[in-house]
Amino acid sequence: MKVIYNCYGSAHSSVLAAAIHVGMLPEDRVPKVEEISNLPHYDKTVTAEIGNIYYFGTDEAGIEVYILGMKGSTKIVKRAIYSMLGELEISKNELIFVETLPYVNNLTRIGGFLSRRLGLVTLGRPLTIWGLQKVYHQFVELVKDVKGRLFKLAF
């Protein structure tokens, strides 16, 4: 079983969720700015890299966790991946896609636009982090829900 946290550009919300999932970030408190900004891939994905799947780590149950940016083409990208799996005779039940974009607030969206699109990293990156800190508990709940689903699938 593999989990793929997906968002627009694989730079912010998918990174945050994946980091919580693999234990890089705490579940019991909101992480500090540096804890988020120092995560692998955080606010670093450039437009040309969107669509690449990145391995993020393995959780305590041995589940592999990945991140993926899909821009606005979530359905098309998933269909392409499932089609490829079918051609390779790999069960699509081996993957769980988790969309993280619905948990993002406007502060994070604006920060992401400033940082990734306009290159104003020193202005945009802090905004993305502050925005994610404000809704951090929602990401923790999302990850707990995903882990609960994985547990049910295992048994």
PyMOL commands that place a pseudoatom at each C-alpha (Angstrom):
pseudoatom trace, name=CA, resn=MET, resi=1, chain=A, elem=C, hetatm=0, pos=[0.000, 0.000, 0.000]
pseudoatom trace, name=CA, resn=LYS, resi=2, chain=A, elem=C, hetatm=0, pos=[1.213, 3.473, -0.878]
pseudoatom trace, name=CA, resn=VAL, resi=3, chain=A, elem=C, hetatm=0, pos=[-0.226, 6.890, 0.012]
pseudoatom trace, name=CA, resn=ILE, resi=4, chain=A, elem=C, hetatm=0, pos=[0.101, 9.832, -2.348]
pseudoatom trace, name=CA, resn=TYR, resi=5, chain=A, elem=C, hetatm=0, pos=[-0.724, 13.215, -0.857]
pseudoatom trace, name=CA, resn=ASN, resi=6, chain=A, elem=C, hetatm=0, pos=[-1.562, 15.494, -3.749]
pseudoatom trace, name=CA, resn=CYS, resi=7, chain=A, elem=C, hetatm=0, pos=[-2.129, 19.213, -4.148]
pseudoatom trace, name=CA, resn=TYR, resi=8, chain=A, elem=C, hetatm=0, pos=[-1.606, 21.874, -6.794]
pseudoatom trace, name=CA, resn=GLY, resi=9, chain=A, elem=C, hetatm=0, pos=[2.185, 22.040, -6.923]
pseudoatom trace, name=CA, resn=SER, resi=10, chain=A, elem=C, hetatm=0, pos=[3.586, 19.557, -4.359]
pseudoatom trace, name=CA, resn=ALA, resi=11, chain=A, elem=C, hetatm=0, pos=[5.200, 22.433, -2.494]
pseudoatom trace, name=CA, resn=HIS, resi=12, chain=A, elem=C, hetatm=0, pos=[3.044, 23.171, 0.565]
pseudoatom trace, name=CA, resn=SER, resi=13, chain=A, elem=C, hetatm=0, pos=[-0.053, 21.261, 1.695]
pseudoatom trace, name=CA, resn=SER, resi=14, chain=A, elem=C, hetatm=0, pos=[0.955, 17.839, 0.372]
pseudoatom trace, name=CA, resn=VAL, resi=15, chain=A, elem=C, hetatm=0, pos=[4.378, 18.270, 1.967]
pseudoatom trace, name=CA, resn=LEU, resi=16, chain=A, elem=C, hetatm=0, pos=[2.807, 19.206, 5.296]
pseudoatom trace, name=CA, resn=ALA, resi=17, chain=A, elem=C, hetatm=0, pos=[0.434, 16.229, 5.299]
pseudoatom trace, name=CA, resn=ALA, resi=18, chain=A, elem=C, hetatm=0, pos=[3.161, 13.791, 4.256]
pseudoatom trace, name=CA, resn=ALA, resi=19, chain=A, elem=C, hetatm=0, pos=[5.468, 15.123, 6.969]
pseudoatom trace, name=CA, resn=ILE, resi=20, chain=A, elem=C, hetatm=0, pos=[2.791, 14.598, 9.610]
pseudoatom trace, name=CA, resn=HIS, resi=21, chain=A, elem=C, hetatm=0, pos=[2.122, 11.109, 8.242]
pseudoatom trace, name=CA, resn=VAL, resi=22, chain=A, elem=C, hetatm=0, pos=[5.741, 9.931, 8.458]
pseudoatom trace, name=CA, resn=GLY, resi=23, chain=A, elem=C, hetatm=0, pos=[6.371, 11.566, 11.842]
pseudoatom trace, name=CA, resn=MET, resi=24, chain=A, elem=C, hetatm=0, pos=[8.558, 14.485, 10.733]
pseudoatom trace, name=CA, resn=LEU, resi=25, chain=A, elem=C, hetatm=0, pos=[6.047, 16.884, 12.288]
pseudoatom trace, name=CA, resn=PRO, resi=26, chain=A, elem=C, hetatm=0, pos=[4.197, 16.508, 15.601]
pseudoatom trace, name=CA, resn=GLU, resi=27, chain=A, elem=C, hetatm=0, pos=[0.526, 15.648, 15.965]
pseudoatom trace, name=CA, resn=ASP, resi=28, chain=A, elem=C, hetatm=0, pos=[0.149, 17.233, 19.397]
pseudoatom trace, name=CA, resn=ARG, resi=29, chain=A, elem=C, hetatm=0, pos=[1.177, 20.824, 18.664]
pseudoatom trace, name=CA, resn=VAL, resi=30, chain=A, elem=C, hetatm=0, pos=[1.538, 23.334, 15.865]
pseudoatom trace, name=CA, resn=PRO, resi=31, chain=A, elem=C, hetatm=0, pos=[5.114, 23.185, 14.563]
pseudoatom trace, name=CA, resn=LYS, resi=32, chain=A, elem=C, hetatm=0, pos=[7.387, 26.204, 14.544]
pseudoatom trace, name=CA, resn=VAL, resi=33, chain=A, elem=C, hetatm=0, pos=[8.130, 28.106, 11.358]
pseudoatom trace, name=CA, resn=GLU, resi=34, chain=A, elem=C, hetatm=0, pos=[11.568, 26.493, 11.028]
pseudoatom trace, name=CA, resn=GLU, resi=35, chain=A, elem=C, hetatm=0, pos=[10.181, 22.989, 11.431]
pseudoatom trace, name=CA, resn=ILE, resi=36, chain=A, elem=C, hetatm=0, pos=[7.936, 23.509, 8.425]
pseudoatom trace, name=CA, resn=SER, resi=37, chain=A, elem=C, hetatm=0, pos=[10.358, 25.515, 6.277]
pseudoatom trace, name=CA, resn=ASN, resi=38, chain=A, elem=C, hetatm=0, pos=[13.084, 22.881, 6.741]
pseudoatom trace, name=CA, resn=LEU, resi=39, chain=A, elem=C, hetatm=0, pos=[10.953, 20.017, 5.416]
pseudoatom trace, name=CA, resn=PRO, resi=40, chain=A, elem=C, hetatm=0, pos=[12.170, 18.324, 2.226]
pseudoatom trace, name=CA, resn=HIS, resi=41, chain=A, elem=C, hetatm=0, pos=[10.501, 19.885, -0.836]
pseudoatom trace, name=CA, resn=TYR, resi=42, chain=A, elem=C, hetatm=0, pos=[8.770, 22.602, 1.210]
pseudoatom trace, name=CA, resn=ASP, resi=43, chain=A, elem=C, hetatm=0, pos=[8.210, 25.626, -1.036]
pseudoatom trace, name=CA, resn=LYS, resi=44, chain=A, elem=C, hetatm=0, pos=[10.850, 24.386, -3.455]
pseudoatom trace, name=CA, resn=THR, resi=45, chain=A, elem=C, hetatm=0, pos=[8.941, 22.697, -6.283]
pseudoatom trace, name=CA, resn=VAL, resi=46, chain=A, elem=C, hetatm=0, pos=[9.155, 24.665, -9.510]
pseudoatom trace, name=CA, resn=THR, resi=47, chain=A, elem=C, hetatm=0, pos=[6.492, 24.592, -12.227]
pseudoatom trace, name=CA, resn=ALA, resi=48, chain=A, elem=C, hetatm=0, pos=[8.507, 22.203, -14.427]
pseudoatom trace, name=CA, resn=GLU, resi=49, chain=A, elem=C, hetatm=0, pos=[8.524, 19.635, -11.586]
pseudoatom trace, name=CA, resn=ILE, resi=50, chain=A, elem=C, hetatm=0, pos=[4.749, 19.574, -11.107]
pseudoatom trace, name=CA, resn=GLY, resi=51, chain=A, elem=C, hetatm=0, pos=[3.557, 16.095, -12.017]
pseudoatom trace, name=CA, resn=ASN, resi=52, chain=A, elem=C, hetatm=0, pos=[6.628, 14.356, -10.605]
pseudoatom trace, name=CA, resn=ILE, resi=53, chain=A, elem=C, hetatm=0, pos=[5.959, 11.931, -7.773]
pseudoatom trace, name=CA, resn=TYR, resi=54, chain=A, elem=C, hetatm=0, pos=[8.377, 12.324, -4.864]
pseudoatom trace, name=CA, resn=TYR, resi=55, chain=A, elem=C, hetatm=0, pos=[9.005, 9.708, -2.203]
pseudoatom trace, name=CA, resn=PHE, resi=56, chain=A, elem=C, hetatm=0, pos=[8.618, 11.324, 1.216]
pseudoatom trace, name=CA, resn=GLY, resi=57, chain=A, elem=C, hetatm=0, pos=[9.202, 8.493, 3.662]
pseudoatom trace, name=CA, resn=THR, resi=58, chain=A, elem=C, hetatm=0, pos=[7.746, 5.433, 5.351]
pseudoatom trace, name=CA, resn=ASP, resi=59, chain=A, elem=C, hetatm=0, pos=[5.346, 5.499, 8.270]
pseudoatom trace, name=CA, resn=GLU, resi=60, chain=A, elem=C, hetatm=0, pos=[5.415, 3.364, 11.414]
pseudoatom trace, name=CA, resn=ALA, resi=61, chain=A, elem=C, hetatm=0, pos=[3.379, 0.626, 9.667]
pseudoatom trace, name=CA, resn=GLY, resi=62, chain=A, elem=C, hetatm=0, pos=[5.747, 0.443, 6.702]
pseudoatom trace, name=CA, resn=ILE, resi=63, chain=A, elem=C, hetatm=0, pos=[3.441, 2.374, 4.355]
pseudoatom trace, name=CA, resn=GLU, resi=64, chain=A, elem=C, hetatm=0, pos=[5.327, 4.370, 1.727]
pseudoatom trace, name=CA, resn=VAL, resi=65, chain=A, elem=C, hetatm=0, pos=[4.283, 8.018, 1.496]
pseudoatom trace, name=CA, resn=TYR, resi=66, chain=A, elem=C, hetatm=0, pos=[4.659, 10.210, -1.596]
pseudoatom trace, name=CA, resn=ILE, resi=67, chain=A, elem=C, hetatm=0, pos=[3.753, 13.737, -2.682]
pseudoatom trace, name=CA, resn=LEU, resi=68, chain=A, elem=C, hetatm=0, pos=[2.472, 14.829, -6.073]
pseudoatom trace, name=CA, resn=GLY, resi=69, chain=A, elem=C, hetatm=0, pos=[1.459, 18.134, -7.625]
pseudoatom trace, name=CA, resn=MET, resi=70, chain=A, elem=C, hetatm=0, pos=[-1.380, 17.837, -10.133]
pseudoatom trace, name=CA, resn=LYS, resi=71, chain=A, elem=C, hetatm=0, pos=[-2.098, 21.507, -10.927]
pseudoatom trace, name=CA, resn=GLY, resi=72, chain=A, elem=C, hetatm=0, pos=[-5.774, 21.657, -11.853]
pseudoatom trace, name=CA, resn=SER, resi=73, chain=A, elem=C, hetatm=0, pos=[-5.769, 18.242, -13.530]
pseudoatom trace, name=CA, resn=THR, resi=74, chain=A, elem=C, hetatm=0, pos=[-6.453, 15.896, -10.627]
pseudoatom trace, name=CA, resn=LYS, resi=75, chain=A, elem=C, hetatm=0, pos=[-8.856, 13.622, -12.533]
pseudoatom trace, name=CA, resn=ILE, resi=76, chain=A, elem=C, hetatm=0, pos=[-6.629, 13.374, -15.600]
pseudoatom trace, name=CA, resn=VAL, resi=77, chain=A, elem=C, hetatm=0, pos=[-3.478, 12.624, -13.609]
pseudoatom trace, name=CA, resn=LYS, resi=78, chain=A, elem=C, hetatm=0, pos=[-5.218, 9.957, -11.522]
pseudoatom trace, name=CA, resn=ARG, resi=79, chain=A, elem=C, hetatm=0, pos=[-6.691, 8.391, -14.664]
pseudoatom trace, name=CA, resn=ALA, resi=80, chain=A, elem=C, hetatm=0, pos=[-3.235, 8.308, -16.277]
pseudoatom trace, name=CA, resn=ILE, resi=81, chain=A, elem=C, hetatm=0, pos=[-1.675, 6.690, -13.215]
pseudoatom trace, name=CA, resn=TYR, resi=82, chain=A, elem=C, hetatm=0, pos=[-4.448, 4.107, -12.892]
pseudoatom trace, name=CA, resn=SER, resi=83, chain=A, elem=C, hetatm=0, pos=[-4.217, 3.369, -16.618]
pseudoatom trace, name=CA, resn=MET, resi=84, chain=A, elem=C, hetatm=0, pos=[-0.478, 2.809, -16.356]
pseudoatom trace, name=CA, resn=LEU, resi=85, chain=A, elem=C, hetatm=0, pos=[-0.957, 0.531, -13.353]
pseudoatom trace, name=CA, resn=GLY, resi=86, chain=A, elem=C, hetatm=0, pos=[-3.493, -1.488, -15.347]
pseudoatom trace, name=CA, resn=GLU, resi=87, chain=A, elem=C, hetatm=0, pos=[-1.057, -1.881, -18.213]
pseudoatom trace, name=CA, resn=LEU, resi=88, chain=A, elem=C, hetatm=0, pos=[1.602, -3.051, -15.768]
pseudoatom trace, name=CA, resn=GLU, resi=89, chain=A, elem=C, hetatm=0, pos=[-0.912, -5.399, -14.119]
pseudoatom trace, name=CA, resn=ILE, resi=90, chain=A, elem=C, hetatm=0, pos=[-0.567, -3.673, -10.762]
pseudoatom trace, name=CA, resn=SER, resi=91, chain=A, elem=C, hetatm=0, pos=[-3.728, -3.281, -8.700]
pseudoatom trace, name=CA, resn=LYS, resi=92, chain=A, elem=C, hetatm=0, pos=[-4.925, 0.297, -8.361]
pseudoatom trace, name=CA, resn=ASN, resi=93, chain=A, elem=C, hetatm=0, pos=[-5.957, -0.685, -4.838]
pseudoatom trace, name=CA, resn=GLU, resi=94, chain=A, elem=C, hetatm=0, pos=[-2.274, -0.408, -3.930]
pseudoatom trace, name=CA, resn=LEU, resi=95, chain=A, elem=C, hetatm=0, pos=[-2.560, 3.406, -4.018]
pseudoatom trace, name=CA, resn=ILE, resi=96, chain=A, elem=C, hetatm=0, pos=[-4.504, 5.840, -1.917]
pseudoatom trace, name=CA, resn=PHE, resi=97, chain=A, elem=C, hetatm=0, pos=[-4.673, 9.389, -3.237]
pseudoatom trace, name=CA, resn=VAL, resi=98, chain=A, elem=C, hetatm=0, pos=[-5.298, 12.057, -0.615]
pseudoatom trace, name=CA, resn=GLU, resi=99, chain=A, elem=C, hetatm=0, pos=[-6.163, 15.537, -1.817]
pseudoatom trace, name=CA, resn=THR, resi=100, chain=A, elem=C, hetatm=0, pos=[-4.812, 18.212, 0.527]
pseudoatom trace, name=CA, resn=LEU, resi=101, chain=A, elem=C, hetatm=0, pos=[-5.802, 21.346, -1.372]
pseudoatom trace, name=CA, resn=PRO, resi=102, chain=A, elem=C, hetatm=0, pos=[-9.264, 21.605, 0.260]
pseudoatom trace, name=CA, resn=TYR, resi=103, chain=A, elem=C, hetatm=0, pos=[-7.535, 22.267, 3.599]
pseudoatom trace, name=CA, resn=VAL, resi=104, chain=A, elem=C, hetatm=0, pos=[-5.548, 25.238, 2.305]
pseudoatom trace, name=CA, resn=ASN, resi=105, chain=A, elem=C, hetatm=0, pos=[-6.667, 28.753, 3.248]
pseudoatom trace, name=CA, resn=ASN, resi=106, chain=A, elem=C, hetatm=0, pos=[-6.261, 31.984, 1.269]
pseudoatom trace, name=CA, resn=LEU, resi=107, chain=A, elem=C, hetatm=0, pos=[-3.159, 33.015, 3.214]
pseudoatom trace, name=CA, resn=THR, resi=108, chain=A, elem=C, hetatm=0, pos=[-1.368, 29.887, 2.014]
pseudoatom trace, name=CA, resn=ARG, resi=109, chain=A, elem=C, hetatm=0, pos=[-2.689, 30.299, -1.542]
pseudoatom trace, name=CA, resn=ILE, resi=110, chain=A, elem=C, hetatm=0, pos=[-1.462, 33.900, -1.734]
pseudoatom trace, name=CA, resn=GLY, resi=111, chain=A, elem=C, hetatm=0, pos=[1.884, 32.959, -0.212]
pseudoatom trace, name=CA, resn=GLY, resi=112, chain=A, elem=C, hetatm=0, pos=[2.295, 30.081, -2.652]
pseudoatom trace, name=CA, resn=PHE, resi=113, chain=A, elem=C, hetatm=0, pos=[1.522, 32.332, -5.596]
pseudoatom trace, name=CA, resn=LEU, resi=114, chain=A, elem=C, hetatm=0, pos=[4.012, 34.946, -4.411]
pseudoatom trace, name=CA, resn=SER, resi=115, chain=A, elem=C, hetatm=0, pos=[6.742, 32.423, -3.693]
pseudoatom trace, name=CA, resn=ARG, resi=116, chain=A, elem=C, hetatm=0, pos=[6.419, 29.851, -6.476]
pseudoatom trace, name=CA, resn=ARG, resi=117, chain=A, elem=C, hetatm=0, pos=[4.865, 31.882, -9.298]
pseudoatom trace, name=CA, resn=LEU, resi=118, chain=A, elem=C, hetatm=0, pos=[6.393, 35.320, -8.782]
pseudoatom trace, name=CA, resn=GLY, resi=119, chain=A, elem=C, hetatm=0, pos=[9.651, 34.252, -7.128]
pseudoatom trace, name=CA, resn=LEU, resi=120, chain=A, elem=C, hetatm=0, pos=[9.038, 36.430, -4.063]
pseudoatom trace, name=CA, resn=VAL, resi=121, chain=A, elem=C, hetatm=0, pos=[10.140, 33.678, -1.683]
pseudoatom trace, name=CA, resn=THR, resi=122, chain=A, elem=C, hetatm=0, pos=[11.029, 35.906, 1.282]
pseudoatom trace, name=CA, resn=LEU, resi=123, chain=A, elem=C, hetatm=0, pos=[7.513, 37.310, 1.239]
pseudoatom trace, name=CA, resn=GLY, resi=124, chain=A, elem=C, hetatm=0, pos=[5.543, 34.261, 0.110]
pseudoatom trace, name=CA, resn=ARG, resi=125, chain=A, elem=C, hetatm=0, pos=[7.107, 31.434, 2.126]
pseudoatom trace, name=CA, resn=PRO, resi=126, chain=A, elem=C, hetatm=0, pos=[6.267, 32.913, 5.553]
pseudoatom trace, name=CA, resn=LEU, resi=127, chain=A, elem=C, hetatm=0, pos=[2.681, 33.474, 4.397]
pseudoatom trace, name=CA, resn=THR, resi=128, chain=A, elem=C, hetatm=0, pos=[2.349, 29.831, 3.348]
pseudoatom trace, name=CA, resn=ILE, resi=129, chain=A, elem=C, hetatm=0, pos=[3.639, 28.689, 6.723]
pseudoatom trace, name=CA, resn=TRP, resi=130, chain=A, elem=C, hetatm=0, pos=[1.422, 31.019, 8.761]
pseudoatom trace, name=CA, resn=GLY, resi=131, chain=A, elem=C, hetatm=0, pos=[-1.573, 29.922, 6.733]
pseudoatom trace, name=CA, resn=LEU, resi=132, chain=A, elem=C, hetatm=0, pos=[-0.798, 26.250, 7.295]
pseudoatom trace, name=CA, resn=GLN, resi=133, chain=A, elem=C, hetatm=0, pos=[-0.164, 26.806, 10.992]
pseudoatom trace, name=CA, resn=LYS, resi=134, chain=A, elem=C, hetatm=0, pos=[-3.681, 28.268, 11.310]
pseudoatom trace, name=CA, resn=VAL, resi=135, chain=A, elem=C, hetatm=0, pos=[-5.264, 25.075, 9.951]
pseudoatom trace, name=CA, resn=TYR, resi=136, chain=A, elem=C, hetatm=0, pos=[-2.643, 22.621, 11.191]
pseudoatom trace, name=CA, resn=HIS, resi=137, chain=A, elem=C, hetatm=0, pos=[-5.115, 20.676, 13.346]
pseudoatom trace, name=CA, resn=GLN, resi=138, chain=A, elem=C, hetatm=0, pos=[-7.165, 19.956, 10.207]
pseudoatom trace, name=CA, resn=PHE, resi=139, chain=A, elem=C, hetatm=0, pos=[-4.123, 18.378, 8.567]
pseudoatom trace, name=CA, resn=VAL, resi=140, chain=A, elem=C, hetatm=0, pos=[-3.494, 16.276, 11.670]
pseudoatom trace, name=CA, resn=GLU, resi=141, chain=A, elem=C, hetatm=0, pos=[-7.099, 15.057, 11.525]
pseudoatom trace, name=CA, resn=LEU, resi=142, chain=A, elem=C, hetatm=0, pos=[-6.763, 14.341, 7.797]
pseudoatom trace, name=CA, resn=VAL, resi=143, chain=A, elem=C, hetatm=0, pos=[-3.675, 12.192, 8.396]
pseudoatom trace, name=CA, resn=LYS, resi=144, chain=A, elem=C, hetatm=0, pos=[-5.334, 10.375, 11.306]
pseudoatom trace, name=CA, resn=ASP, resi=145, chain=A, elem=C, hetatm=0, pos=[-8.279, 9.613, 9.025]
pseudoatom trace, name=CA, resn=VAL, resi=146, chain=A, elem=C, hetatm=0, pos=[-5.947, 8.285, 6.304]
pseudoatom trace, name=CA, resn=LYS, resi=147, chain=A, elem=C, hetatm=0, pos=[-4.111, 6.084, 8.802]
pseudoatom trace, name=CA, resn=GLY, resi=148, chain=A, elem=C, hetatm=0, pos=[-7.455, 4.795, 10.090]
pseudoatom trace, name=CA, resn=ARG, resi=149, chain=A, elem=C, hetatm=0, pos=[-8.507, 3.900, 6.525]
pseudoatom trace, name=CA, resn=LEU, resi=150, chain=A, elem=C, hetatm=0, pos=[-5.178, 2.122, 5.981]
pseudoatom trace, name=CA, resn=PHE, resi=151, chain=A, elem=C, hetatm=0, pos=[-5.632, 0.149, 9.194]
pseudoatom trace, name=CA, resn=LYS, resi=152, chain=A, elem=C, hetatm=0, pos=[-9.107, -0.979, 8.079]
pseudoatom trace, name=CA, resn=LEU, resi=153, chain=A, elem=C, hetatm=0, pos=[-7.763, -2.022, 4.674]
pseudoatom trace, name=CA, resn=ALA, resi=154, chain=A, elem=C, hetatm=0, pos=[-5.026, -4.069, 6.326]
pseudoatom trace, name=CA, resn=PHE, resi=155, chain=A, elem=C, hetatm=0, pos=[-7.541, -6.128, 8.298]
for i in range(1, 155): cmd.bond("trace and resi %d" % i, "trace and resi %d" % (i + 1))
show_as sticks, trace
zoom trace
